[in-house]
Amino acid sequence: MQGVFSRKRIACIPLGEVPARIINLKLTKESGKPQKSIVMGSQLVYNSCWIRRQEKRLSRGEVITLDNTKTRIILAAMKAVRQYGLEGVRIQNVSELAGISSGAIYRHFDGKEQLLIECFTYVDKQAAAIFEHLKFNPLVMLTDPMGAVKGLWLPYFRFWTSHPDETVFYHRFRDSTFFPQYDRERDSTYFKTFAGMVRVFMVTFPSLRRMNQDLLWLHVLTSTVMYAKYVVEGTLPNSQETEDTVFQLLTTGLSGYLKPDDFPKTGQG
């Protein structure tokens, strides 16, 4: 079922968590604001943040057309990986969670391997998009370098803790035996904004260049997803204390590097 937002008709929006409900949005003549009503259905549900974004767009009179079949399959596949594991998941599991036939899945994907790769790309692009919307002031790095790092890190960590299926899938996919080869060949140019921020850090703090770069980003980014997985699995509480502690653990090793190089000595006076 395709969903369409329109000012002239009720918009059936497939949401994300379980195949149980559809939220209908419509504009009332009196207020011009979107109103919600819950009806039973067989669509997947997206997260509430996605719903709020669409409500705002609808209230501005925008028309949004969604062909969501492929997205439904991807969301169902990540949920299936969370339930059955990366190796154990089958197309039939995805079919049941998506509420569509296995044949429909094969019309969009060649098979399980391509589906899992596209799931990873889908989530990876969402994670990269976080940095597109952050305010980044390079001057803050000189006065409060750890504050500048946390300003970039915290939205990234919170993205993962608020997306359980994506987090568990992403962690398992990166930890798989075939990921290193895929990682060497994949296109990750959608991280260009984040890469630009990293270059600014490197210029400001040249000591960072002395670190093994693969180790640096495995430590910061991959470990962030690992700790987020502990949160969504209930091992760690989803709290301010957890955020502060994880950030402290991740950055303690960086603190010695986040210093501008000393000016060279000009001689003995």
ChimeraX attribute file (.defattr): number of C-alpha atoms within 10 A of each C-alpha:
attribute: neighborCount
match mode: 1-to-1
recipient: residues
	/A:1	13
	/A:2	13
	/A:3	17
	/A:4	16
	/A:5	23
	/A:6	18
	/A:7	19
	/A:8	10
	/A:9	12
	/A:10	16
	/A:11	21
	/A:12	20
	/A:13	24
	/A:14	26
	/A:15	20
	/A:16	22
	/A:17	19
	/A:18	15
	/A:19	20
	/A:20	15
	/A:21	19
	/A:22	22
	/A:23	20
	/A:24	19
	/A:25	24
	/A:26	22
	/A:27	21
	/A:28	11
	/A:29	7
	/A:30	6
	/A:31	9
	/A:32	14
	/A:33	17
	/A:34	19
	/A:35	14
	/A:36	12
	/A:37	9
	/A:38	10
	/A:39	11
	/A:40	10
	/A:41	13
	/A:42	16
	/A:43	26
	/A:44	24
	/A:45	22
	/A:46	18
	/A:47	12
	/A:48	12
	/A:49	10
	/A:50	12
	/A:51	18
	/A:52	11
	/A:53	10
	/A:54	19
	/A:55	21
	/A:56	13
	/A:57	15
	/A:58	22
	/A:59	16
	/A:60	13
	/A:61	16
	/A:62	14
	/A:63	13
	/A:64	14
	/A:65	12
	/A:66	13
	/A:67	11
	/A:68	16
	/A:69	18
	/A:70	16
	/A:71	17
	/A:72	25
	/A:73	25
	/A:74	24
	/A:75	23
	/A:76	27
	/A:77	28
	/A:78	27
	/A:79	25
	/A:80	25
	/A:81	24
	/A:82	19
	/A:83	15
	/A:84	13
	/A:85	16
	/A:86	19
	/A:87	10
	/A:88	10
	/A:89	18
	/A:90	16
	/A:91	18
	/A:92	15
	/A:93	19
	/A:94	25
	/A:95	20
	/A:96	14
	/A:97	20
	/A:98	27
	/A:99	16
	/A:100	18
	/A:101	13
	/A:102	15
	/A:103	12
	/A:104	13
	/A:105	23
	/A:106	13
	/A:107	10
	/A:108	13
	/A:109	16
	/A:110	10
	/A:111	13
	/A:112	16
	/A:113	10
	/A:114	12
	/A:115	21
	/A:116	20
	/A:117	15
	/A:118	14
	/A:119	22
	/A:120	20
	/A:121	16
	/A:122	15
	/A:123	20
	/A:124	16
	/A:125	14
	/A:126	13
	/A:127	18
	/A:128	19
	/A:129	17
	/A:130	16
	/A:131	20
	/A:132	14
	/A:133	9
	/A:134	13
	/A:135	9
	/A:136	15
	/A:137	9
	/A:138	14
	/A:139	11
	/A:140	13
	/A:141	19
	/A:142	15
	/A:143	10
	/A:144	11
	/A:145	19
	/A:146	18
	/A:147	12
	/A:148	18
	/A:149	17
	/A:150	16
	/A:151	14
	/A:152	17
	/A:153	16
	/A:154	14
	/A:155	15
	/A:156	20
	/A:157	21
	/A:158	15
	/A:159	17
	/A:160	24
	/A:161	22
	/A:162	16
	/A:163	16
	/A:164	20
	/A:165	22
	/A:166	26
	/A:167	26
	/A:168	25
	/A:169	25
	/A:170	25
	/A:171	17
	/A:172	19
	/A:173	20
	/A:174	15
	/A:175	13
	/A:176	11
	/A:177	10
	/A:178	10
	/A:179	14
	/A:180	11
	/A:181	9
	/A:182	12
	/A:183	11
	/A:184	9
	/A:185	9
	/A:186	10
	/A:187	10
	/A:188	13
	/A:189	11
	/A:190	15
	/A:191	17
	/A:192	14
	/A:193	17
	/A:194	17
	/A:195	14
	/A:196	11
	/A:197	15
	/A:198	13
	/A:199	13
	/A:200	13
	/A:201	21
	/A:202	16
	/A:203	12
	/A:204	19
	/A:205	18
	/A:206	16
	/A:207	17
	/A:208	20
	/A:209	14
	/A:210	9
	/A:211	12
	/A:212	9
	/A:213	11
	/A:214	8
	/A:215	10
	/A:216	15
	/A:217	11
	/A:218	11
	/A:219	14
	/A:220	16
	/A:221	14
	/A:222	17
	/A:223	15
	/A:224	21
	/A:225	21
	/A:226	17
	/A:227	21
	/A:228	31
	/A:229	25
	/A:230	16
	/A:231	21
	/A:232	19
	/A:233	14
	/A:234	10
	/A:235	11
	/A:236	13
	/A:237	14
	/A:238	16
	/A:239	10
	/A:240	9
	/A:241	10
	/A:242	15
	/A:243	18
	/A:244	12
	/A:245	12
	/A:246	16
	/A:247	20
	/A:248	15
	/A:249	12
	/A:250	15
	/A:251	17
	/A:252	11
	/A:253	12
	/A:254	17
	/A:255	12
	/A:256	10
	/A:257	16
	/A:258	22
	/A:259	16
	/A:260	14
	/A:261	11
	/A:262	6
	/A:263	6
	/A:264	6
	/A:265	6
	/A:266	6
	/A:267	5
	/A:268	4
	/A:269	3
